[in-house]
Amino acid sequence: MAGWFEIKKSDKNGQYSFVLKAGNAEVILTSEQYVAKASAENGIESVRTNSPNDARYEKLTASNGKPYFNLKASNGQVIGTSQLYASADSRDKGIESVKTNGSTETVKDNT
């Protein structure tokens, strides 16, 4: 099964965000918060554009030693951030999953 995007609106601050889910429903990328829903939709389009490009992935290590990654736009702005992984190999598989699922046209609007 292919992955999909989900847009949601925060009950706390009324801002919008999106996640990219793999076919198994696991979250593989989480966006920042946006004031406008249209901005979140633009973020999704940016994932579609940038996810196939290896150079757009920034591999990082959290302060607790766990690997994760950011997907960046061509201007260097972070589009989305992964979860923390147990190993660099798991992180790299997460990147491959974003590459595979990031072009999906399916968007579930949970606002």
N, C-alpha and C positions, 0 to 999 in steps of 0.2 A: 504494500500500500504506500502511496506517495504521501509526503508530508503536507503541511498546511500552515498558514499564518492564523493567529488569533489576535484580534484587537480588543482591548478592554479599557474600561474607564474606571479610575480609582474612586472608591467611595469616600476616601479621606480628603483628597484635594481636587477631585474633578478632572484630573489630567488623564491623558491617554497614553497607552503603551501597546507594544505588540510582542508576541513571542513567535518563534518558528518552532514547530514541532515536527519530529520525524514520524514516519509511518507507524511506529509503535507508541505514539502519543507522548514520547519523552521530549521535554523542552531542550532544544539544542542551541538557542540563541535568544537573548532577552534585550529589548531596546531600552533606551532612556525614557523619561517621562516627557510628554509633549503637551503644550497648552491646547492645541487644536487637533481635532481628529484628522484633518487633512495633512497635518505634519506627520502623523503616525503612518498614514497611507503613503506619503512620500518616502518615509523610512523603509517601508516594505519594498517599494520600487527600487530603492538604493541597494537593498539586499539582493534583489533579483539581478541587478546590474553588476554588482561587485563580487558576489559570492563565487563565481567561477575562477576568479583571478588569485593565484597563489600569493602574489605580492600584497594583497589587501589584508592578509592575516598577520596579526601581531601575536607571537607566542610569548606568554608571560608566566611568571611564577608569583603566587600570592605570598604574603608575609608568613603564612603557615607552611610554606614549602610546596603547596599544591599547584600544579600547572593549570592554566586556563588560556583563553585567547580572546582577542577583540577582532571584529571585522571592521575595517575602516573604509571610508569612501576615498576617492582619488584626492580629495583635499586634506586628507589626514584625520578627518572627524570620525569618531567612533560611531558606528551604526548600531552595533550590538555586541554583547558580551556573553561568553559561555558560562556554564557552571564551573565549579572547581572539580578537577579530575584527580584520580588516585595516582596516575602515572602520565608521563609525557606521551607514551604510546596511546593511551586512552584519549588524551587531548587531541592527538593527531587524527584519531578515528572520528572525533567530534567535528573537526574541520572538514573531513571528507563527507560527513553527513550533511553539513551545511552546504557544501558544494553540490551534493546530490539533490537536496530538498529545497535549496534557496531559490530555484527558478519557478517553483509552483505558482500557479495562478489562483489556487484555492485560498480564500480568505474567509474566516468565520468571524462575523461581527458580533462580539459579546457586549456591546455597549448598550 
